[in-house]
């Protein structure tokens, strides 16, 4: 099966979590069948579309690794000549017509219909019909162009998620496809774009369901075969309310700032409405191989931030550290850490991954590997820097300084041997060491910590801790 999908955001804001899920579903479905995933920017709303929003969308898509297969994204504003060409063809063929009704006329029509408890709709006053005499076009009025929608029969939508939906044609009025100034409207541009791009499957939010029968009718009027449609249900908050910022309705790049790995966020998003048995964690290759619409729920999904954090932690614990390195580096640099002034990021990740559920936490807990300490955690220092402990640190420092090699094995033997010789549990020695070397009483295993901090820094910090109480 040849599959071409598209993600077509409007650049009126950041790439939000619902849009990212739609993009992911479109991407996965195309990749499963070896097809194409295309990116299109629907920027015909000139008042609300901004370059800042376009950049934010591209940044979010690039971070998630959801790159379009088209060499350059398609912008609707660059295709106005094509839209005008198609509209001119439709006017000649009679599938579209000029309407000169003023805004005031249409407002009055709408008011009268509502007072009569009728569904507000265009009444076809400028629609050409056999034997119908149209009024003379008023001077100085720039007409809109309306699509001549069929008035008989029905439109049947076999939605890949929602199942069969039937729309009566006489419930669909004649849609405006070009404004008085000649600019095309959203519903028309979408149709022409999908047609020209060879889109076979349109995957989008279910707020577009009511647009679909009109778009299908326009495609049929153009002699085109409509694509298959899959309308994805909305995402609710964990309490069942409309998703808001307190639930997690944030821009995609805010999740980066919070410390998510992109692959972990994708894994969480794919499970918002889709399932594959009881499996919770998926690699990207597994998602591409298994994603289908048979197992996408028609019911709204619920966003659970704690579950998202759980998925992120599973990734941090298990994914190849090479995947984590660039994100870890980004977070370290974001808090002013010079990574050239410390050990390998891979080595730190291997030691920190079990105890950190976010890259923000990992970066904060790893600063001591690179930067000089600017003090000690007050609570930890008060607990572990008593005179007896500091005397032990001074003695241990001399033994560590004498080590012929600075390896985790040698450090393990030295610290454990020192504790045994003093008749103390390892914690009585390790915790004061941690506060002295890391500034806090939490760190990876003490031998790995001292190895990564390095001989010179470790010895200097032990000496400074002893001097701090002098």
C-alpha positions in Angstrom: 0.0 0.0 0.0 1.3 3.4 -1.0 0.9 5.9 1.9 1.5 9.6 2.0 0.6 11.5 5.1 1.0 15.1 6.1 1.2 17.3 9.2 -0.2 20.7 8.5 -0.1 23.1 11.5 -1.2 26.7 11.5 1.7 28.9 12.7 -0.3 30.8 15.3 1.5 29.5 18.4 4.0 26.9 19.6 3.8 23.2 18.8 1.5 21.9 21.5 1.3 18.4 22.8 -1.9 17.6 20.9 -0.3 18.7 17.6 2.8 16.7 18.4 0.7 13.6 18.9 -1.1 14.1 15.6 2.3 14.6 13.8 3.6 11.4 15.5 0.6 9.3 14.3 1.0 10.7 10.8 4.7 10.0 10.8 4.4 6.5 12.2 1.6 5.4 9.8 3.6 6.6 6.8 6.8 4.9 8.0 5.1 1.7 8.7 4.2 1.3 5.0 7.4 2.8 3.7 5.6 5.9 2.6 6.2 9.6 2.8 5.5 12.0 5.7 5.2 15.6 4.5 5.2 18.9 6.3 3.0 21.8 5.3 2.5 25.2 6.9 -1.1 26.4 6.7 -0.4 30.2 7.0 -3.3 31.7 5.1 -4.5 33.4 8.3 -2.1 36.3 7.8 -3.3 38.2 10.9 -2.5 35.4 13.3 0.4 33.6 11.6 3.9 34.6 12.7 7.4 33.7 11.7 8.1 33.1 15.4 5.4 30.4 15.5 6.8 28.9 12.3 10.3 28.7 13.9 8.8 27.2 17.1 7.0 24.5 15.1 10.2 23.6 13.2 12.2 23.6 16.4 9.8 21.2 18.1 9.5 18.9 15.2 13.3 18.7 14.8 13.8 18.0 18.5 11.3 15.2 18.3 12.9 13.8 15.2 9.7 14.1 13.2 11.3 15.4 10.0 9.3 15.7 6.8 10.3 13.8 3.7 9.8 16.9 1.5 13.0 18.8 0.9 11.3 22.0 1.9 8.1 22.5 3.8 5.1 23.7 1.7 3.7 27.1 2.6 0.2 27.9 1.6 0.9 31.6 1.1 3.4 30.6 -1.7 0.7 28.7 -3.6 -1.9 31.5 -4.2 -1.4 31.3 -8.0 -2.3 27.6 -7.9 -5.4 28.2 -5.8 -6.6 31.0 -8.1 -6.0 28.7 -11.1 -8.3 26.0 -9.6 -11.0 28.5 -8.6 -11.0 29.9 -12.1 -11.4 26.4 -13.5 -14.3 25.7 -11.1 -16.1 29.0 -12.1 -15.9 27.9 -15.7 -17.2 24.4 -14.9 -20.0 25.7 -12.8 -18.9 24.0 -9.5 -18.3 27.4 -8.0 -20.0 30.8 -8.4 -19.7 34.5 -7.4 -21.8 35.7 -4.5 -22.4 39.4 -4.0 -24.3 39.2 -0.7 -23.1 41.8 1.7 -22.1 41.2 5.3 -25.2 43.1 6.4 -27.5 40.9 4.3 -25.9 37.7 5.7 -26.1 39.0 9.3 -29.8 39.8 8.8 -30.4 36.3 7.2 -28.7 34.6 10.2 -30.7 36.6 12.7 -34.0 35.8 11.0 -33.1 32.1 10.8 -32.2 32.0 14.5 -35.4 33.7 15.5 -37.3 31.1 13.5 -35.3 28.4 15.3 -33.7 27.3 12.0 -30.1 26.3 11.5 -28.2 29.3 10.3 -27.0 28.8 6.8 -26.5 30.5 3.4 -29.8 30.5 1.5 -28.2 30.2 -2.0 -29.5 33.6 -3.1 -26.7 34.0 -5.7 -26.5 30.3 -6.6 -27.2 29.7 -10.3 -30.0 27.3 -11.0 -31.9 26.4 -14.1 -34.7 28.9 -14.6 -33.6 31.1 -11.8 -33.2 34.8 -12.5 -30.3 36.3 -10.5 -30.2 39.9 -9.6 -27.8 42.3 -11.3 -24.4 42.3 -9.5 -24.1 45.6 -7.5 -21.4 48.0 -8.6 -18.3 48.4 -6.4 -18.9 45.1 -4.6 -16.1 42.5 -4.7 -17.8 39.1 -4.7 -16.8 36.1 -2.7 -16.6 32.7 -4.5 -18.7 29.9 -3.1 -18.5 26.2 -3.8 -21.6 24.8 -5.4 -22.3 22.0 -2.9 -24.5 19.1 -4.0 -28.0 19.4 -2.6 -29.0 15.7 -2.9 -27.6 12.5 -1.6 -25.2 12.1 1.3 -21.5 12.0 2.1 -20.3 8.8 3.7 -17.1 9.1 5.7 -15.5 5.7 6.7 -13.3 7.2 9.4 -10.3 4.9 10.3 -10.9 5.7 14.0 -14.5 6.8 14.4 -16.1 4.4 12.0 -18.8 5.3 9.5 -20.3 8.8 9.7 -23.0 9.9 7.3 -23.7 13.5 6.3 -26.8 14.6 4.4 -25.8 16.8 1.5 -28.7 19.2 2.1 -27.2 20.0 5.5 -24.0 21.4 3.9 -24.4 24.9 2.6 -22.3 26.6 -0.1 -18.9 27.2 1.4 -16.9 30.3 0.7 -13.7 29.2 -1.0 -12.3 32.7 -1.9 -12.9 36.0 -0.1 -13.8 39.3 -1.7 -10.1 40.2 -1.9 -9.3 37.0 -3.8 -7.6 35.2 -1.0 -8.5 31.5 -0.7 -10.0 30.1 2.5 -8.7 27.3 4.7 -11.1 24.5 3.7 -10.3 25.1 0.0 -6.5 25.4 0.4 -6.4 22.2 2.3 -8.3 20.3 -0.4 -6.0 21.6 -3.2 -2.9 20.9 -1.1 -3.8 17.4 -0.3 -4.7 16.7 -3.9 -1.5 18.2 -5.3 0.7 16.5 -2.7 -0.9 13.1 -3.3 -1.9 12.7 0.3 -3.5 9.3 0.8 -4.3 9.5 4.5 -5.4 12.6 6.4 -4.7 12.2 10.1 -5.9 15.2 12.2 -7.9 16.2 15.3 -11.5 15.4 15.6 -12.4 19.1 15.6 -12.1 18.8 11.8 -14.8 16.2 11.4 -17.4 18.7 10.3 -15.0 20.1 7.7 -14.5 16.7 6.1 -17.8 16.3 4.1 -17.3 19.7 2.5 -13.7 18.9 1.6 -14.7 15.5 0.2 -17.3 17.2 -2.0 -14.8 19.8 -3.3 -12.4 17.0 -4.2 -15.0 15.1 -6.0 -16.0 18.3 -7.9 -12.3 18.5 -9.0 -12.4 14.9 -10.2 -10.0 13.8 -7.4 -10.2 10.7 -5.2 -10.6 11.7 -1.6 -8.0 10.4 0.8 -8.8 8.2 3.8 -9.4 10.1 7.0 -8.6 9.4 10.6 -9.8 11.9 13.2 -7.9 11.6 16.5 -9.9 12.3 19.6 -8.8 15.1 21.9 -6.6 14.8 25.0 -8.1 15.6 28.4 -6.4 16.2 31.7 -6.1 13.5 34.2 -9.3 14.7 35.9 -11.3 14.5 32.7 -11.4 18.2 32.2 -10.2 20.0 29.1 -6.4 19.8 28.9 -4.8 23.0 30.4 -1.3 24.0 31.5 -1.8 22.6 34.9 -2.4 19.1 33.3 0.6 19.4 30.8 -0.8 21.4 27.9 2.6 22.9 27.2 4.7 23.6 24.1 6.8 20.7 23.1 10.1 22.7 23.8 8.9 23.2 27.4 9.1 19.5 27.9 12.7 19.7 26.8 13.3 22.4 29.4 11.7 20.2 32.0 14.2 17.5 31.3 12.4 15.0 29.0 14.2 13.0 26.4 12.5 13.4 23.0 12.2 9.6 22.5 10.5 9.3 25.9 8.0 12.0 25.1 7.2 10.3 21.8 6.7 7.0 23.6 4.3 8.7 26.1 2.4 10.4 23.3 2.0 7.3 21.2 0.2 5.6 24.2 -2.3 8.5 24.4 -5.0 6.7 22.6 -3.1 3.8 21.0 -2.2 0.5 22.5 -0.3 -2.7 21.5 -1.3 -5.3 24.1 0.1 -4.4 27.5 3.4 -3.1 26.1 4.2 0.3 27.6 7.7 1.1 26.3 8.6 1.2 22.6 11.6 2.1 20.6 11.0 4.3 17.6 11.5 1.3 15.3 8.9 -0.7 17.3 6.5 2.2 17.0 6.9 2.4 13.3 6.5 -1.4 12.9 3.4 -1.7 15.1 1.4 1.4 14.8 -2.1 1.0 13.3 -5.5 2.6 13.5 -7.3 -0.6 14.6 -6.0 0.0 18.1 -6.5 3.8 18.3 -9.4 4.6 20.6 -12.2 6.8 19.5 -12.5 8.0 23.2 -10.5 11.0 24.5 -7.2 10.1 26.0 -6.1 11.4 29.5 -2.8 13.1 30.1 -1.1 11.9 33.2 2.1 13.9 34.0 3.3 11.3 36.6 3.0 8.6 34.0 5.0 10.8 31.6 7.7 11.2 34.2 7.7 7.4 34.7 8.3 6.8 31.0 11.0 9.4 30.9 12.8 7.7 33.9 12.6 4.3 32.2 14.3 5.8 29.1 17.0 7.5 31.2 17.7 4.2 32.9 17.8 2.0 29.8 18.5 3.9 26.6 22.0 3.9 25.1 23.9 6.7 26.8 24.9 8.1 23.4 21.2 9.1 23.0 21.3 11.0 26.3 24.6 12.8 25.8 23.4 15.7 23.6 20.4 16.4 25.8 22.5 16.1 28.9 25.0 18.5 27.5 22.2 21.0 26.5 21.0 21.0 30.1 24.4 21.4 31.6 25.3 24.3 29.3 21.9 25.8 30.1 22.9 26.2 33.8 26.3 27.5 32.9 28.4 24.4 33.2 31.6 24.2 31.1 31.6 20.5 30.1 35.3 20.8 29.0 36.2 21.2 32.7 35.1 17.7 33.8 34.9 14.0 33.0 33.1 12.2 30.2 29.4 12.8 30.0 28.8 9.2 29.1 30.5 8.1 32.3 28.4 10.5 34.4 25.2 9.4 32.7 26.0 5.8 33.5 26.4 6.7 37.2 23.4 9.0 37.5 20.7 7.4 35.3 19.2 5.2 37.9 18.5 8.0 40.4 17.3 10.8 38.2 14.0 10.9 36.4 14.7 14.1 34.5 17.7 15.6 32.8 17.2 18.8 34.8 17.7 16.7 38.0 20.7 14.9 36.4 22.3 18.2 35.4 21.8 19.8 38.9 23.2 16.7 40.7 26.2 16.6 38.4 27.5 20.2 38.5 30.1 19.2 41.2 31.9 17.1 38.6 32.7 20.3 36.6 32.5 23.4 38.8 34.2 24.2 42.0 31.9 24.0 45.0 30.3 27.2 46.2 29.4 25.8 49.6 27.8 22.8 51.2 24.2 21.8 51.7 23.6 23.2 55.2 21.6 20.3 56.5 24.1 17.7 55.2 27.1 19.6 56.5 25.5 20.0 59.9 24.8 16.3 60.1 28.1 14.9 58.7 30.8 17.6 59.4 31.4 16.9 63.1 35.0 17.1 64.5 35.4 13.3 64.5 34.3 13.0 60.9 36.6 15.8 59.7 39.5 14.2 61.5 38.8 11.0 59.6 38.6 12.9 56.3 42.0 14.4 57.0 43.5 11.0 57.6 41.8 9.4 54.6 43.0 12.3 52.4 46.6 11.4 53.2 46.0 7.7 52.3 44.3 8.6 49.0 47.1 11.0 48.1 49.5 8.1 48.4 47.6 5.8 46.0 49.8 4.8 43.0 46.8 4.8 40.7 43.4 6.6 40.7 40.9 3.9 39.6 37.5 2.9 40.8 39.0 -0.4 42.0 41.8 1.3 43.9 39.5 3.8 45.4 36.9 1.1 46.4 39.7 -0.8 48.2 41.1 2.3 49.9 37.8 3.7 51.2 36.4 0.3 52.3 39.7 -0.7 53.9 39.9 2.6 55.8 36.3 2.1 57.2 37.1 -1.4 58.3 40.3 -0.4 59.9 38.4 2.3 61.9 35.7 -0.2 62.8 33.1 1.9 61.1 30.3 1.2 58.6 31.0 2.5 55.2 28.3 5.2 55.5 30.1 6.8 58.4 33.0 7.5 56.0 31.2 7.8 52.7 28.7 10.5 53.7 31.3 13.0 55.0 33.3 12.3 51.8 30.2 13.1 49.7 29.5 16.4 51.4 33.2 17.4 51.2 33.6 16.4 47.5 30.1 16.9 46.1 28.7 19.6 48.4 25.8 17.3 49.4 25.2 13.8 50.8 23.8 12.4 47.6 26.0 11.1 44.8 26.7 7.9 42.8 28.8 5.2 44.6 31.6 6.8 46.4 34.4 5.0 44.4 32.9 6.0 41.1 32.3 9.6 42.4 35.9 10.1 43.5 37.2 8.6 40.2 35.1 10.9 38.1 35.9 14.0 40.2 39.6 13.2 39.8 42.6 13.0 42.1 43.5 16.7 42.2 39.9 17.9 42.8 39.1 15.2 45.3 42.2 15.9 47.4 41.7 19.7 47.3 38.1 19.4 48.3 38.8 17.1 51.2 41.5 19.5 52.4 39.0 22.4 52.0 36.4 20.6 54.1 38.8 20.0 56.9 39.9 23.6 56.8 36.3 24.8 56.8 35.9 23.8 60.4 39.3 25.1 61.6 
